[in-house]
Amino acid sequence: MLAVTTAALVGTGIATSTAAPATLTAPGVPAAATPDTSAERLIVGYKPQAPEATSNTEASKDAEAKGKKAGKDLGFERRLGTGAALVDLGAELKASSVEDVIDTFKADPDVAYVVPDKRMYATAITPNDTDYQRQWDLFETAAGMNVPPAWDKATGTGIRVAVIDTGYVAHSDLAANIIAGYDFVSNTYSANDGNGRDNNPADPGDWATVGQCGTDSSGKPLPEKDRDNTWHGTHVAGTIAASTNNTKGIAGIAYNAKIQPVRVLGKCGGSTSDIIDAITWASGGTVQGVPANSTPAHVINMSLGGGGVCDSGTQSAINAAVQRGTTVVVAAGNDNKNASGFNPASCSNVITVAASDRQGNRAQYSNYGSIIDITAPGGEVVNITPPGSTVTQVDQTNGIWSTLNNGTRSVGSENYQGYQGTSMAAPHIAGLAALLKEAKPSLTPAQIESVIKSKARTLPGICTGGCGAGLSDAGATVASVLGTPTDPAPGGNALANGGFEQGVTGWTQSANIITSSTQQAAHGGSWYAWMMGNGTTATETVAQNSIAVPSAGTPKLTFWLKTTTQESGTTVYDTLKVKVNGTVLATYSNANASTSYVQRSIDLSAYKGQTVNLEFLGQEDAYLATIFLVDDVTIG
């Protein structure tokens, strides 16, 4: 399996003392940036028309058949929340054997994707105390996130944030803001609580002795040395929503929001399949065998990650969560490498967060690159040797202070410590997303991401490699969504990313429809929506929600459409329907085939001044293919 760690701890967030040039390794999580090459299970996504996509019996038969073909003992284990099948390989297989089985599935035209069930871990870094004045990350002018001005406008009231992490250990500075969560750790050994999945997300601790979690792909023991409990999820939760103005401890960014602890990480990290189900459940989706979530989250924070690009299974879960209206925030990782090589940092439809230090530089451990959306304080913790002393100490002054526990091998007493890492940066943005959702409930995940980025300020320090839009500014961001609403400027666009040049940002899709593939040409730029063309019975959608239609003039929806088909004549077989708030306003078909893009326009006067949902719905029959290419969509 592949390792996924907590984002501040992934890569061990290095902190070097100017007095003693030793490195401070993350005490709670193995440094698992290098993926294992073995796997015990696969995640198989079937195409919608395949019987295995909905029938567990058929999926079981298919696993057995594929196993015989590959010479392995495969078995269907369970259905994931996204509808994908979790297939057990019978034993932990080495890379070559795993690839053989994957190739067997890939050869099946009914299989949409197949990926290994990778292992993930927590991503934070360790230290201690309890005073708001220690929270430089919230208020310092130099490199703080300017949070206090936002509190005049929003505090997170009515908003729920799911912390998908190690669970929650009781803390009086958090207790008032904790709501029911779930424990999705299915591996009883890693769970460390004596059982598998249940409705108790309590964190029993994630301590481990050297080699207790096996070895990595290089044969090194995991962990490489004994490590204590990290209480990682509780630290993350405190940054988001610790109680405030209660004369103790710290202040949470969205201190009236509720935290839903969703446990996926144990002493040996966590699996992709458990994380997929956690994302699904936390956002209000259905997971077989798990009670429905009666209080789905508006925001998900995942301060976890592992090596490798975003897999199709995780991406599918994230897309579904965003489509349900949940904003997903993830940590970039702590390996001082390009975040494009880490999962879920490299996933689409997420806000990927890098970490800055107290001077506003990119923190030396933080991952970077074009995949980064925004930077937030992640802190730095260093080793020092005080004058006149020979004893090296950990200086937590520049770390991120939050709620914790002092138990090293069991639950101890509550306390506060300063950690460092992108695991600590991500909850700053999750907290800000909660403030925005309270301030303007109609905001979509894409709009929340857009406004956070648009109101960022330039990093005051140095960033090499790419730090996204800059350092997040909570005060400016919340103020911007509470200003007087205005119509788009003449020639403007009420849609987010109408030309698709930012990929899937702002849009939801039923499959990998939005693309920059050179097999077809875009109308403008290089990205477009490629719908249908399967030559089989299929349905596909591309949609955007919560669009403010201008209240003045004659608002119109315009877009460019190119239709190519294998059909002949004027009989309608394959269609593209344009829907607003569920009502079909226009239908195009194979009969509208064209050799180039044609501009289409639809009058939206009936929706003036309203907030609407837009959907392109493609439907194709079982004989001969029709391709609908959509690009440069505007409402104005």
HELIX and SHEET records of a PDB file:
HELIX    1   1 VAL A   10  THR A   12  5                                   3    
HELIX    2   2 PRO A   51  ALA A   53  5                                   3    
HELIX    3   3 ASN A   56  ALA A   70  1                                  15    
HELIX    4   4 ALA A   95  LYS A  106  1                                  12    
HELIX    5   5 TYR A  132  ARG A  134  5                                   3    
HELIX    6   6 TRP A  136  PHE A  139  1                                   4    
HELIX    7   7 PRO A  148  TRP A  151  1                                   4    
HELIX    8   8 ALA A  175  ASN A  177  5                                   3    
HELIX    9   9 THR A  188  ALA A  191  1                                   4    
HELIX   10  10 HIS A  232  ALA A  241  1                                  10    
HELIX   11  11 THR A  272  ALA A  282  1                                  11    
HELIX   12  12 SER A  312  GLN A  323  1                                  12    
HELIX   13  13 ALA A  339  GLY A  341  5                                   3    
HELIX   14  14 THR A  422  ALA A  439  1                                  18    
HELIX   15  15 PRO A  445  SER A  454  1                                  10    
HELIX   16  16 ALA A  474  VAL A  481  1                                   8    
HELIX   17  17 ASN A  590  ASN A  592  5                                   3    
HELIX   18  18 SER A  605  TYR A  607  5                                   3    
SHEET    1   A 5 GLY A 270  SER A 271  0                                        
SHEET    2   A 5 ARG A 119  THR A 123 -1                                        
SHEET    3   A 5 VAL A   4  ALA A   7  1                                        
SHEET    4   A 5 LEU A 304  GLY A 307 -1                                        
SHEET    5   A 5 PHE A 342  ASN A 343 -1                                        
SHEET    1   B 4 GLY A  75  ARG A  79  0                                        
SHEET    2   B 4 ALA A  85  LEU A  93 -1                                        
SHEET    3   B 4 ALA A  39  TYR A  46 -1                                        
SHEET    4   B 4 VAL A 111  PRO A 116 -1                                        
SHEET    1   C 7 TYR A 182  ASP A 183  0                                        
SHEET    2   C 7 LYS A 258  ARG A 263  1                                        
SHEET    3   C 7 ARG A 160  ASP A 165  1                                        
SHEET    4   C 7 VAL A 299  MET A 302  1                                        
SHEET    5   C 7 THR A 327  ALA A 331  1                                        
SHEET    6   C 7 ILE A 351  SER A 356  1                                        
SHEET    7   C 7 ILE A 374  PRO A 377  1                                        
SHEET    1   D 2 VAL A 382  ILE A 384  0                                        
SHEET    2   D 2 GLN A 393  ASP A 395 -1                                        
SHEET    1   E 2 ILE A 400  ASN A 405  0                                        
SHEET    2   E 2 GLU A 414  TYR A 419 -1                                        
SHEET    1   F 5 THR A 508  GLN A 509  0                                        
SHEET    2   F 5 ALA A 538  ALA A 548 -1                                        
SHEET    3   F 5 THR A 611  GLU A 620 -1                                        
SHEET    4   F 5 THR A 575  VAL A 580 -1                                        
SHEET    5   F 5 THR A 583  SER A 589 -1                                        
SHEET    1   G 5 ILE A 514  THR A 515  0                                        
SHEET    2   G 5 TYR A 528  MET A 532 -1                                        
SHEET    3   G 5 THR A 626  ILE A 635 -1                                        
SHEET    4   G 5 LYS A 556  THR A 565 -1                                        
SHEET    5   G 5 VAL A 598  ASP A 603 -1                                        
END                                                                             
